[in-house]
Amino acid sequence: MGLFKKKIKIDSKFKKGDFVSFHKDNDLKVGIINEVKLVDGNILYDIKVGGECPSLHKDIKEDKIFKN
């Protein structure tokens, strides 16, 4: 049992730190990708939206995201 997790290479369309936009609640949100995950064969993203008081939108599917 080691202290370090083996990093899994995810072949995603977008990378951590990319500036992207997506639709949520009939509104266009703009943010930065905070995390890229592979869950049950689906690539999901956590996206940080906002400036002074940011919110984190979790598990956004890759086909819902647009590159700015």
Helices and strands as residue ranges (DSSP letters): E 19-24, E 27-39, E 42-49, E 55-61, G 62-64, E 65-67
